[in-house]
Amino acid sequence: MNRLKKRSLYFTPLLSIALILGACSNSDENNTGTETDENTDSEQATEVTLEDATGEVTIPADAERIIAPYMEDSLLSLDITPAAQWAIGTSVLDYLQDDLADVPTIEWNLPLEMTIEADPDLLIFSSEAAMSEGSADDYKEIAPTYVFTDEEGADWRKQIDVIATLTQNEEKAEEVLADYEDTAAEAADQVNEMIGDESAAMVWVMGDQFYIFEEQRHAANVLYGDLGISVPSFISDLGETESAWNPISLEAMADLDADHLFLISAEEEAGLARLQDSSLWQGLPAVQNDQVYNITDSSHWNLTGNLANRKTIEDVLAEFGS
């Protein structure tokens, strides 16, 4: 059996960066003009009107109690602490808990009564389908509501852009996105130095089932897109990423030809021992070459976002460098 390289994922969120706004002038006339412009901007900034999936919406620009289920990554990236955080029962986004430990939870589907009790100033949904407990009109009776289109809601960069517009944080968004691109580009160079054109794949064990990350599934966007890691033919042959993520049988993994494997699983998952003990798994190239990396926290690998992706990049660099 191969030696698994294990590391417990623990992280410190990015430090907040304050935005400094100011204006200077050299004459009384310029001062007067500047003050007039600032007053005008202040009046215009009381609300934001834009199109969402439901049509034209007007959102107050001074919202403080914001709930954006499963988009807490984007909120925190803009230095916004949500009024309540996404949860399924007691399960939360583990990788964000250093920032969200004291934030109350709200069920993932935002039941109307629970949403009323949370007393939000602004609700943000990733898609119309995310409003499973009521209509947009139902939620708009509780608080101003913005609903992403499916395409935009699935794009974490677009999430940050839109939320920044809703909260007047455009400069912060530009800064965050530019810094991420720089971080990813630098990491891609390091990965290239470490493994060259060798390929990698990701296997997630959940319960007694196994899932393979297709080319555009969650953290695969980071590995194959941002870091430029080669895609093994097994992954390419899976085709386009569908909305439904179906498990794969152990037997179907027989041709998994990746040079490196990220095995994402908590130690107590029922399927982990069955996978590792199987002769099929032990015969895979990455296992034979002792290039399997055990990741025990799946939370930031199973979605994409500024903070999640940074954690994934840290994991990849740490494992390839170990």
C-alpha contacts under 8 A as a table, 3 or more apart, distances in Angstrom:
res1	aa1	res2	aa2	distance
1	M	276	Q	7.68
1	M	277	D	7.65
1	M	282	Q	6.42
2	N	282	Q	7.35
2	N	287	V	5.91
2	N	288	Q	6.78
2	N	289	N	8.00
2	N	290	D	5.59
3	R	290	D	6.20
3	R	292	V	7.88
4	L	290	D	7.29
4	L	291	Q	7.93
4	L	292	V	5.85
4	L	293	Y	5.95
4	L	294	N	6.12
5	K	292	V	6.66
5	K	293	Y	4.93
5	K	294	N	5.72
5	K	319	E	7.61
6	K	293	Y	6.35
6	K	294	N	4.92
6	K	295	I	6.55
6	K	296	T	7.79
7	R	294	N	7.02
7	R	295	I	6.54
7	R	296	T	7.30
8	S	295	I	7.27
8	S	296	T	6.24
8	S	297	D	7.49
9	L	295	I	7.45
9	L	296	T	6.90
9	L	297	D	6.19
9	L	315	D	7.86
10	Y	95	Y	7.70
11	F	95	Y	7.49
11	F	311	K	7.56
12	T	98	D	7.18
13	P	96	L	7.66
13	P	98	D	7.16
13	P	99	D	7.32
13	P	307	L	7.55
14	L	307	L	7.92
16	S	79	D	6.13
17	I	79	D	7.98
19	L	171	E	7.56
19	L	172	K	6.84
23	A	34	T	7.78
24	C	31	N	7.94
25	S	30	N	5.78
25	S	31	N	5.89
25	S	34	T	7.90
26	N	30	N	6.72
26	N	31	N	7.53
27	S	30	N	5.15
27	S	31	N	6.13
28	D	31	N	4.91
28	D	32	T	6.17
29	E	32	T	5.20
29	E	33	G	6.37
30	N	33	G	5.05
30	N	34	T	6.04
31	N	34	T	5.06
31	N	35	E	6.11
32	T	35	E	5.22
32	T	36	T	6.23
33	G	36	T	5.13
33	G	37	D	6.21
34	T	37	D	5.06
34	T	38	E	6.06
35	E	38	E	5.03
35	E	39	N	6.05
36	T	39	N	5.13
36	T	40	T	6.16
37	D	40	T	5.06
37	D	41	D	6.09
38	E	41	D	4.98
38	E	42	S	6.01
39	N	42	S	4.99
39	N	43	E	6.25
40	T	43	E	5.15
40	T	44	Q	6.22
41	D	44	Q	5.04
41	D	45	A	5.96
42	S	45	A	5.06
42	S	46	T	6.86
43	E	46	T	5.88
44	Q	47	E	6.84
45	A	48	V	6.96
45	A	61	A	6.18
45	A	168	Q	7.94
46	T	60	P	5.96
46	T	61	A	5.18
46	T	62	D	6.72
47	E	58	T	6.56
47	E	59	I	5.43
47	E	60	P	4.10
47	E	61	A	4.54
47	E	62	D	7.61
48	V	58	T	5.52
48	V	59	I	5.10
48	V	60	P	6.17
48	V	61	A	5.98
48	V	165	T	7.73
48	V	166	L	6.33
49	T	56	E	6.95
49	T	57	V	5.60
49	T	58	T	4.21
49	T	59	I	6.23
50	L	56	E	5.62
50	L	57	V	5.66
50	L	58	T	6.60
51	E	54	T	7.63
51	E	55	G	5.32
51	E	56	E	4.36
51	E	57	V	6.03
52	D	55	G	5.33
52	D	56	E	6.26
52	D	57	V	6.82
52	D	146	Y	6.35
52	D	147	V	5.58
52	D	148	F	5.75
52	D	149	T	6.69
53	A	127	S	7.51
53	A	128	E	7.10
53	A	147	V	5.52
53	A	148	F	5.55
53	A	149	T	4.83
54	T	136	A	7.66
54	T	147	V	6.84
57	V	145	T	7.82
57	V	146	Y	7.11
58	T	144	P	7.64
59	I	122	L	7.73
59	I	144	P	5.96
59	I	145	T	7.42
59	I	146	Y	7.80
59	I	166	L	6.90
60	P	63	A	6.09
60	P	144	P	7.63
60	P	166	L	7.91
61	A	166	L	6.21
61	A	167	T	5.52
61	A	168	Q	6.77
62	D	167	T	6.88
63	A	66	I	6.72
63	A	121	D	5.26
63	A	122	L	6.08
63	A	167	T	7.15
64	E	121	D	6.29
64	E	122	L	7.77
65	R	82	P	6.49
65	R	83	A	4.94
65	R	119	D	7.45
65	R	120	P	4.86
65	R	121	D	4.95
65	R	122	L	6.47
66	I	81	T	7.92
66	I	82	P	5.22
66	I	83	A	5.45
66	I	84	A	7.72
66	I	120	P	5.71
66	I	121	D	5.90
66	I	122	L	4.85
66	I	123	L	5.98
66	I	124	I	7.65
67	I	82	P	5.54
67	I	83	A	5.73
67	I	84	A	5.85
67	I	85	Q	7.12
67	I	120	P	6.52
67	I	122	L	6.45
67	I	123	L	5.09
67	I	124	I	6.29
68	A	71	M	5.38
68	A	72	E	6.35
68	A	75	L	7.88
68	A	82	P	7.29
68	A	85	Q	7.70
68	A	86	W	7.90
68	A	123	L	5.99
68	A	124	I	4.62
68	A	125	F	5.99
68	A	126	S	7.81
69	P	72	E	6.63
69	P	85	Q	6.35
69	P	86	W	4.83
69	P	108	W	6.46
69	P	124	I	7.40
69	P	125	F	6.78
69	P	126	S	7.80
70	Y	73	D	7.62
70	Y	85	Q	7.71
70	Y	86	W	5.62
70	Y	108	W	7.71
70	Y	126	S	7.96
71	M	74	S	5.48
71	M	75	L	6.64
71	M	126	S	7.58
71	M	159	Q	7.93
72	E	75	L	4.95
72	E	76	L	6.05
72	E	81	T	7.94
72	E	82	P	6.85
72	E	85	Q	6.94
72	E	86	W	7.79
73	D	76	L	5.31
73	D	77	S	6.12
73	D	96	L	7.44
73	D	305	G	6.02
73	D	306	N	6.75
73	D	307	L	6.09
73	D	308	A	7.23
74	S	77	S	5.04
74	S	78	L	6.58
74	S	156	W	7.18
74	S	159	Q	6.64
74	S	160	I	5.45
74	S	163	I	7.76
74	S	305	G	6.67
74	S	306	N	6.86
74	S	307	L	7.98
75	L	78	L	5.30
75	L	79	D	6.49
75	L	80	I	4.95
75	L	81	T	6.55
75	L	82	P	6.96
75	L	160	I	7.57
75	L	163	I	7.50
76	L	79	D	4.76
76	L	80	I	5.01
76	L	81	T	5.94
76	L	82	P	7.95
77	S	80	I	7.31
77	S	160	I	7.85
77	S	176	V	7.10
77	S	306	N	6.80
77	S	307	L	6.96
78	L	160	I	7.62
78	L	164	A	7.22
78	L	169	N	7.06
78	L	172	K	6.33
78	L	173	A	6.59
78	L	176	V	7.80
81	T	99	D	7.99
81	T	100	L	7.68
82	P	85	Q	6.44
82	P	103	V	7.40
83	A	103	V	6.79
83	A	104	P	7.36
83	A	118	A	7.25
83	A	120	P	6.89
84	A	103	V	5.76
84	A	104	P	5.04
84	A	105	T	5.21
84	A	106	I	5.91
84	A	118	A	7.07
85	Q	92	V	7.80
85	Q	100	L	7.47
85	Q	103	V	6.49
85	Q	104	P	6.26
85	Q	105	T	4.69
85	Q	106	I	5.81
86	W	92	V	6.43
86	W	93	L	7.64
86	W	105	T	5.95
86	W	106	I	5.52
86	W	107	E	6.08
86	W	108	W	5.19
87	A	90	T	6.47
87	A	91	S	5.48
87	A	92	V	4.73
87	A	93	L	7.56
87	A	105	T	5.88
87	A	106	I	5.87
87	A	107	E	5.09
87	A	108	W	5.25
88	I	91	S	5.12
88	I	92	V	6.70
88	I	107	E	5.71
88	I	108	W	5.71
89	G	107	E	6.83
93	L	96	L	5.80
93	L	97	Q	6.89
93	L	299	S	5.90
93	L	300	H	7.80
94	D	97	Q	5.39
94	D	297	D	7.80
94	D	299	S	5.99
95	Y	98	D	7.52
95	Y	297	D	7.98
95	Y	299	S	6.21
95	Y	300	H	6.24
95	Y	308	A	7.47
96	L	99	D	5.73
96	L	100	L	6.06
97	Q	100	L	4.54
97	Q	101	A	4.82
98	D	101	A	5.92
99	D	102	D	7.80
100	L	103	V	5.04
106	I	110	L	6.51
106	I	114	M	7.08
106	I	115	T	7.63
107	E	110	L	5.44
107	E	111	P	7.05
109	N	130	A	6.77
109	N	131	M	6.72
109	N	132	S	6.15
109	N	133	E	6.38
110	L	114	M	6.69
110	L	115	T	5.89
110	L	131	M	7.50
110	L	133	E	6.74
111	P	114	M	5.35
111	P	115	T	6.08
111	P	133	E	5.56
111	P	134	G	7.88
112	L	115	T	5.01
112	L	116	I	6.20
112	L	133	E	6.69
112	L	134	G	7.08
112	L	138	D	7.88
112	L	139	Y	7.33
113	E	116	I	5.14
113	E	117	E	6.35
114	M	117	E	5.10
114	M	118	A	6.35
115	T	118	A	5.09
115	T	119	D	6.80
115	T	120	P	7.48
115	T	142	I	7.68
116	I	119	D	5.39
116	I	120	P	7.51
116	I	142	I	6.17
119	D	142	I	7.90
120	P	123	L	6.76
120	P	142	I	7.68
120	P	143	A	6.26
121	D	143	A	5.59
121	D	144	P	6.78
122	L	143	A	5.54
122	L	144	P	5.15
122	L	145	T	5.88
122	L	146	Y	7.84
123	L	139	Y	7.76
123	L	143	A	6.48
123	L	144	P	6.29
123	L	145	T	4.67
123	L	146	Y	6.28
124	I	145	T	5.82
124	I	146	Y	4.84
124	I	147	V	5.86
124	I	148	F	7.72
125	F	128	E	7.13
125	F	130	A	6.27
125	F	131	M	7.20
125	F	145	T	7.77
125	F	146	Y	6.35
125	F	147	V	4.77
125	F	148	F	6.16
126	S	130	A	6.42
126	S	147	V	6.15
126	S	148	F	5.01
126	S	149	T	7.19
126	S	150	D	7.01
126	S	153	G	4.60
126	S	154	A	7.29
127	S	130	A	5.29
127	S	131	M	7.48
127	S	147	V	5.69
127	S	148	F	4.94
127	S	149	T	5.39
127	S	150	D	5.16
127	S	153	G	6.16
128	E	131	M	5.67
128	E	136	A	7.80
128	E	147	V	6.33
128	E	148	F	7.28
128	E	149	T	7.19
128	E	150	D	7.59
129	A	132	S	6.10
131	M	134	G	5.76
131	M	135	S	6.35
131	M	136	A	7.16
132	S	135	S	7.68
134	G	137	D	7.98
134	G	138	D	5.77
134	G	139	Y	7.00
135	S	138	D	5.06
135	S	139	Y	6.58
136	A	139	Y	5.25
136	A	140	K	6.04
136	A	145	T	7.33
137	D	140	K	4.91
137	D	141	E	6.31
138	D	141	E	5.42
138	D	142	I	7.09
139	Y	142	I	5.16
139	Y	143	A	6.38
139	Y	144	P	7.68
139	Y	145	T	6.65
140	K	143	A	5.02
140	K	144	P	5.15
140	K	145	T	5.41
141	E	144	P	7.61
148	F	151	E	7.91
148	F	152	E	6.01
148	F	153	G	5.09
149	T	152	E	5.34
149	T	153	G	5.85
150	D	153	G	5.24
150	D	154	A	6.21
151	E	154	A	5.43
151	E	155	D	6.72
152	E	155	D	5.22
152	E	156	W	7.95
152	E	158	K	5.83
152	E	159	Q	6.81
153	G	156	W	7.07
153	G	158	K	7.20
153	G	159	Q	6.10
154	A	159	Q	7.93
155	D	158	K	5.31
155	D	159	Q	6.26
156	W	159	Q	4.84
156	W	160	I	6.33
156	W	304	T	6.54
156	W	305	G	5.21
156	W	306	N	7.22
157	R	160	I	5.26
157	R	161	D	6.34
157	R	177	L	7.20
157	R	305	G	7.57
157	R	306	N	7.81
158	K	161	D	4.95
158	K	162	V	6.09
159	Q	162	V	5.35
159	Q	163	I	6.01
160	I	163	I	5.23
160	I	164	A	5.86
160	I	173	A	6.27
161	D	164	A	5.16
161	D	165	T	6.35
161	D	170	E	7.03
161	D	173	A	6.16
162	V	165	T	5.01
162	V	166	L	6.24
163	I	166	L	4.94
163	I	167	T	6.15
163	I	169	N	7.86
164	A	167	T	5.17
164	A	168	Q	5.53
164	A	169	N	4.34
164	A	170	E	4.99
164	A	172	K	7.60
164	A	173	A	6.09
165	T	168	Q	5.05
165	T	169	N	6.23
165	T	170	E	5.88
166	L	169	N	7.82
169	N	172	K	5.35
169	N	173	A	6.30
170	E	173	A	5.05
170	E	174	E	6.31
171	E	174	E	5.19
171	E	175	E	6.28
172	K	175	E	5.05
172	K	176	V	6.12
173	A	176	V	5.10
173	A	177	L	6.08
174	E	177	L	5.33
174	E	178	A	6.01
175	E	178	A	5.29
175	E	179	D	6.07
176	V	179	D	5.22
176	V	180	Y	6.19
176	V	306	N	7.99
177	L	180	Y	5.11
177	L	181	E	6.35
177	L	306	N	7.87
178	A	181	E	5.24
178	A	182	D	6.37
179	D	182	D	5.09
179	D	183	T	6.10
180	Y	183	T	4.99
180	Y	184	A	6.04
180	Y	306	N	7.02
180	Y	310	R	7.79
181	E	184	A	5.16
181	E	185	A	6.04
182	D	185	A	5.18
182	D	186	E	6.18
183	T	186	E	5.29
183	T	187	A	6.14
184	A	187	A	5.01
184	A	188	A	6.00
184	A	226	D	5.87
184	A	227	L	6.41
184	A	313	I	7.55
185	A	188	A	5.05
185	A	189	D	6.49
185	A	226	D	7.16
185	A	227	L	7.10
186	E	189	D	5.30
186	E	190	Q	6.54
187	A	190	Q	5.00
187	A	191	V	6.13
187	A	227	L	6.59
187	A	313	I	7.19
187	A	317	L	7.42
188	A	191	V	5.07
188	A	192	N	6.14
188	A	226	D	6.95
188	A	227	L	4.22
188	A	228	G	6.27
189	D	192	N	5.14
189	D	193	E	6.36
189	D	227	L	7.89
190	Q	193	E	5.12
190	Q	194	M	6.25
190	Q	317	L	7.67
191	V	194	M	4.96
191	V	195	I	6.08
191	V	196	G	7.17
191	V	227	L	7.04
191	V	229	I	7.68
191	V	317	L	6.85
191	V	320	F	7.56
192	N	195	I	5.55
192	N	196	G	4.47
192	N	197	D	7.03
192	N	228	G	7.99
192	N	229	I	7.73
193	E	196	G	5.78
194	M	320	F	6.63
194	M	321	G	7.18
195	I	198	E	5.63
195	I	320	F	7.62
197	D	229	I	6.93
197	D	230	S	5.88
198	E	229	I	7.25
198	E	230	S	6.07
198	E	258	A	7.92
198	E	259	D	5.93
198	E	260	H	7.67
199	S	229	I	6.06
199	S	230	S	4.41
199	S	231	V	5.50
199	S	232	P	5.47
199	S	258	A	5.27
199	S	259	D	5.13
199	S	260	H	6.25
200	A	229	I	6.81
200	A	230	S	6.69
200	A	231	V	6.54
200	A	232	P	6.65
200	A	258	A	4.98
200	A	259	D	5.66
200	A	260	H	4.43
200	A	261	L	5.60
200	A	262	F	7.56
201	A	212	I	7.80
201	A	213	F	7.20
201	A	231	V	7.47
201	A	232	P	7.20
201	A	235	I	7.46
201	A	258	A	5.79
201	A	260	H	6.45
201	A	261	L	5.08
201	A	262	F	6.31
202	M	212	I	6.03
202	M	213	F	5.62
202	M	220	A	7.76
202	M	261	L	5.72
202	M	262	F	4.72
202	M	263	L	6.12
202	M	264	I	7.20
203	V	210	F	6.80
203	V	211	Y	5.70
203	V	212	I	4.86
203	V	213	F	6.58
203	V	261	L	7.25
203	V	262	F	6.24
203	V	263	L	5.07
203	V	264	I	6.00
204	W	210	F	5.77
204	W	211	Y	5.03
204	W	212	I	6.43
204	W	213	F	7.79
204	W	263	L	6.11
204	W	264	I	4.63
204	W	265	S	5.98
204	W	298	S	7.85
205	V	208	D	6.99
205	V	209	Q	5.87
205	V	210	F	4.78
205	V	211	Y	6.45
205	V	263	L	7.62
205	V	264	I	6.26
205	V	265	S	5.10
205	V	266	A	7.90
205	V	269	E	6.86
205	V	271	G	6.39
205	V	272	L	6.41
206	M	209	Q	5.42
206	M	210	F	6.40
206	M	211	Y	7.82
206	M	265	S	6.87
206	M	269	E	6.24
206	M	270	A	7.85
206	M	271	G	7.21
207	G	269	E	5.04
207	G	270	A	5.21
207	G	271	G	5.88
208	D	269	E	6.86
208	D	270	A	5.02
208	D	271	G	3.94
208	D	272	L	7.52
209	Q	247	P	6.10
209	Q	248	I	7.37
209	Q	249	S	7.71
209	Q	271	G	6.17
210	F	247	P	5.32
210	F	248	I	5.55
210	F	249	S	6.79
210	F	250	L	7.37
210	F	271	G	7.58
211	Y	245	W	7.66
211	Y	246	N	6.94
211	Y	247	P	4.77
211	Y	248	I	5.68
212	I	247	P	7.48
212	I	248	I	7.02
213	F	216	Q	7.59
213	F	217	R	5.40
213	F	218	H	7.48
213	F	219	A	7.88
213	F	220	A	6.31
213	F	235	I	7.80
214	E	217	R	5.21
214	E	220	A	6.88
214	E	235	I	5.91
214	E	236	S	7.70
214	E	238	L	6.60
214	E	239	G	7.62
214	E	240	E	7.47
214	E	241	T	5.88
215	E	220	A	5.63
215	E	221	N	6.87
215	E	224	Y	7.05
215	E	231	V	7.48
215	E	235	I	6.48
215	E	236	S	6.88
215	E	240	E	7.53
215	E	241	T	6.93
216	Q	219	A	7.87
216	Q	220	A	5.50
216	Q	221	N	5.17
216	Q	240	E	7.75
216	Q	241	T	5.99
217	R	220	A	5.32
217	R	221	N	6.49
217	R	241	T	6.42
218	H	221	N	6.00
218	H	222	V	7.82
218	H	301	W	6.40
218	H	302	N	5.33
218	H	303	L	4.68
218	H	304	T	5.41
219	A	222	V	5.14
219	A	223	L	6.51
219	A	300	H	7.74
219	A	301	W	4.95
219	A	302	N	6.37
219	A	303	L	6.48
219	A	304	T	6.27
219	A	309	N	7.06
219	A	312	T	7.11
220	A	223	L	5.06
220	A	224	Y	5.75
220	A	225	G	7.38
221	N	224	Y	5.57
221	N	225	G	4.94
221	N	226	D	6.69
221	N	304	T	7.90
222	V	225	G	5.32
222	V	226	D	4.75
222	V	227	L	6.05
222	V	309	N	6.50
222	V	312	T	7.54
222	V	313	I	7.44
223	L	226	D	6.07
223	L	227	L	5.03
223	L	228	G	6.34
223	L	229	I	5.63
223	L	313	I	7.97
224	Y	227	L	5.90
224	Y	228	G	4.86
224	Y	229	I	4.86
224	Y	230	S	6.45
224	Y	231	V	6.58
225	G	228	G	5.43
225	G	229	I	7.60
231	V	235	I	6.48
231	V	236	S	6.62
231	V	258	A	7.87
232	P	235	I	5.52
232	P	236	S	6.48
232	P	256	L	7.91
232	P	257	D	6.17
232	P	258	A	5.27
233	S	236	S	4.91
233	S	237	D	6.00
233	S	257	D	7.01
234	F	237	D	5.27
234	F	238	L	6.73
234	F	255	D	6.68
234	F	256	L	5.55
234	F	257	D	6.25
234	F	258	A	7.71
235	I	238	L	5.29
235	I	239	G	7.63
235	I	256	L	7.92
236	S	239	G	5.98
242	E	245	W	6.76
248	I	252	A	6.48
248	I	253	M	7.56
249	S	252	A	5.19
249	S	253	M	6.92
250	L	253	M	5.46
250	L	254	A	7.40
250	L	275	L	7.27
250	L	280	L	7.79
251	E	254	A	5.66
251	E	280	L	7.37
252	A	255	D	7.26
253	M	256	L	5.29
253	M	280	L	7.95
253	M	281	W	7.88
254	A	280	L	6.11
254	A	281	W	7.42
254	A	284	L	7.21
255	D	284	L	7.71
256	L	284	L	6.75
257	D	284	L	7.02
257	D	285	P	6.38
257	D	286	A	7.73
258	A	261	L	6.56
258	A	285	P	6.97
258	A	286	A	6.34
259	D	285	P	6.27
259	D	286	A	4.93
259	D	291	Q	7.18
260	H	286	A	5.07
260	H	291	Q	5.17
260	H	292	V	6.01
260	H	293	Y	7.96
261	L	286	A	6.11
261	L	287	V	7.85
261	L	291	Q	6.47
261	L	292	V	4.76
261	L	293	Y	6.25
262	F	292	V	5.88
262	F	293	Y	4.85
262	F	294	N	6.11
262	F	295	I	6.82
263	L	292	V	6.69
263	L	293	Y	5.83
263	L	294	N	4.82
263	L	295	I	5.98
264	I	294	N	5.94
264	I	295	I	4.62
264	I	296	T	5.96
264	I	297	D	7.12
264	I	298	S	5.99
265	S	269	E	6.68
265	S	272	L	7.12
265	S	294	N	7.14
265	S	295	I	6.16
265	S	296	T	5.10
265	S	297	D	6.92
265	S	298	S	6.70
266	A	269	E	5.71
266	A	295	I	7.66
266	A	296	T	4.65
266	A	297	D	6.56
266	A	298	S	7.83
267	E	272	L	7.15
267	E	296	T	6.89
268	E	272	L	7.66
269	E	272	L	5.65
270	A	273	A	6.87
270	A	274	R	7.52
271	G	274	R	5.19
271	G	275	L	6.07
272	L	275	L	5.19
272	L	276	Q	6.20
273	A	276	Q	5.11
273	A	277	D	5.84
274	R	277	D	5.33
274	R	278	S	6.19
275	L	278	S	5.46
275	L	281	W	6.35
276	Q	281	W	6.18
276	Q	282	Q	6.95
277	D	281	W	7.40
277	D	282	Q	7.38
278	S	281	W	5.41
278	S	282	Q	6.38
279	S	282	Q	4.96
279	S	283	G	6.09
280	L	283	G	5.26
280	L	284	L	6.84
281	W	284	L	5.49
281	W	287	V	7.17
282	Q	287	V	5.77
282	Q	288	Q	6.56
283	G	287	V	6.75
283	G	288	Q	6.22
284	L	287	V	5.32
284	L	288	Q	6.09
285	P	288	Q	5.04
285	P	289	N	6.14
286	A	289	N	5.17
286	A	290	D	6.13
286	A	291	Q	4.95
286	A	292	V	6.09
287	V	290	D	5.06
287	V	291	Q	5.94
287	V	292	V	5.91
288	Q	291	Q	7.72
293	Y	319	E	6.58
295	I	298	S	7.04
297	D	300	H	7.45
297	D	301	W	7.99
298	S	301	W	5.20
298	S	302	N	6.09
299	S	302	N	5.59
299	S	303	L	7.29
300	H	303	L	5.82
300	H	304	T	7.15
300	H	308	A	4.65
300	H	309	N	7.08
300	H	311	K	6.87
300	H	312	T	6.76
301	W	304	T	7.34
301	W	308	A	7.09
301	W	309	N	7.76
301	W	312	T	6.44
303	L	308	A	7.13
304	T	308	A	5.86
304	T	309	N	5.97
305	G	308	A	5.03
305	G	309	N	5.64
306	N	309	N	5.44
306	N	310	R	6.31
307	L	310	R	5.14
307	L	311	K	6.34
308	A	311	K	5.19
308	A	312	T	6.31
309	N	312	T	4.93
309	N	313	I	6.10
310	R	313	I	5.03
310	R	314	E	6.20
311	K	314	E	5.03
311	K	315	D	6.24
312	T	315	D	5.02
312	T	316	V	6.21
313	I	316	V	5.14
313	I	317	L	6.19
314	E	317	L	5.30
314	E	318	A	6.05
315	D	318	A	5.15
315	D	319	E	6.09
316	V	319	E	5.27
316	V	320	F	6.05
317	L	320	F	5.32
317	L	321	G	5.85
318	A	321	G	5.14
318	A	322	S	6.04
319	E	322	S	5.19
